[in-house]
């Protein structure tokens, strides 16, 4: 069971990079805002169906939660707008690695300060080393990408 | 111009982390799938407004494009749903590592073969080193 779960999560990761590639392609003809709008609209359609069959929570409770929790939707929109902008310019892999680094670095910061009621996990030697490896990954992907783009042109 | 694209992706990832932390709280009240639905629904409204004022592209391309180019939204839902299902079984750490490894491996393959309309960019040793550095960083974080 555990193994199957990990496998399906791996596939979840595959869909994320496929999404960025497809959206990058679509945006060349349709535009950045248009691509993001379409992604959100079709996502809403599919989730409506999923919720009708499998929803166990209560969407209407949205009116009772603290407002700051609802503000995350702006971040969701920004995330997709930025991705759709980046892919046509630097490619699929550089975009995905850079997203992950941004995600992990901020995740480490959130853990360190225990923002948003999360567990407080202070930065230790292991996490500091992780930051160094992420910086080197960013450097390598920039170099590698530049080289394969030059090869493609020349 | 290229630096701005890297910065955008970095900020996108940071936004995703913040979003995840805040939606974690929202999910406790209204449910996880419902939280995703809220995100997509209200996000559509915000983007519709943005599009009305700032849209310079061609939304009508949606009707002409080959159907596979319309799959972006569905894939996003598949991603969210697998995470929601997986976290209670194997924990956040393993879930994130598995998602990210899947994402990196697939990115390399997509670009190497130029699938899904992306520009072909061959694998080289720098890219492999980048992925190895990422995996070491992941193991250190979780």
Interface residues (C-beta under 8 A of the other chain):
Chain A: X1 X2 X5 X6 X8 X9 X10 X11 X12 X13 X14 X15 X16 X17 X18 X19 X20 X21 X22 X23 X24 X25 X26 X27 X29 X30 X31 X32 X33 X34 X35 X36 X37 X38 X39 X40 X41 X42 X43 X44 X45 X46 X47 X48 X50 X51 X54 X55 X56 X57 X58 X59 X61 X62 X64 X65 X68 X69 X70 X71 X72 X73 X74 X75 X76 X77 X78 X79 X80 X82 X83 X85 X86 X87 X89 X90 X91 X92 X93 X94 X95 X96 X97 X98 X99 X100 X101 X102 X103 X104 X105 X106 X107 X108 X110 X115 X116 X117 X118 X126 X127 X129 X130 X131 X133 X134 X136 X137 X138 X140 X141 X142 X143 X144 X145 X147 X148 X149 X151 X152
Chain B: X1 X2 X4 X5 X6 X8 X9 X10 X11 X12 X13 X14 X15 X16 X17 X18 X19 X20 X21 X22 X23 X24 X25 X26 X27 X29 X30 X31 X32 X33 X34 X35 X36 X37 X38 X39 X40 X41 X42 X43 X44 X46 X47 X48 X50 X51 X54 X55 X56 X57 X58 X59 X61 X62 X65 X68 X69 X70 X71 X72 X73 X74 X75 X76 X77 X78 X79 X81 X82 X83 X85 X86 X89 X90 X94 X95 X98 X99 X100 X101 X102 X103 X104 X105 X106 X107 X108 X110 X111 X115 X116 X117 X118 X119 X120 X121 X122 X124 X125 X126 X127 X129 X130 X131 X133 X134 X136 X137 X138 X140 X141
